[in-house]
């Protein structure tokens, strides 16, 4: 009687499970601000949350673009020198991001 070939082990489900997808940038920014509470965060602080070990510098311009879009939608506030900017499309310099204050 001939022996059947040895069975190859099936990969475990853990190896086949897809890696969790990173949150889209808009969601990641809002998530970081929500976890921060009532305070504000700078773009580098948000970038560190999104990319704790990699090169977070590449995220700074995408964070700014996403922040402008989110501010125009009323989902976050862009602060400059502690005050909300009047026009999210037209501000310069150092800025921070925060969630809108509940009224």
Secondary structure, DSSP 8 states (H G I E B T S, - for coil): ------------HHHHS-------HHHHHHHHHHHHTTS-EEHHHHHHHHSSSS-GGGHHHHHHHHHHHHHHTTS-EEEETTEE-S-TTS--S--EEE-----
